[in-house]
């Protein structure tokens, strides 16, 4: 199995990659990129599981690739906004676990 990383490690790795390439885009630009990537994920889900068949102009995508793109942008946005995703996810899980 491939090497796994924690959320903290992913945040550090993406931060290092972005710092080498000039830093972060503005939060609003990152959000726009996130919306774009979520749209690409939706399109791929629709091709594979929905009613929209793939056409010649639609390249063969992969759901894992699209999810990876979404996750990359979420992590970049969290880094830029100084959000520790491990803490954020733990708090969210607690919130869901308290629900009936």
Secondary structure, DSSP 4 states (H G I P E B T S, - for coil): -PPP--HHHHHHHHHHHHHHTT-PPPHHHHHHHHHHHHHHHHHHHHHHHSS----TTS----HHHHHHHHHHHHHHHHHHTT--HHHHHHHHHHHHHH--
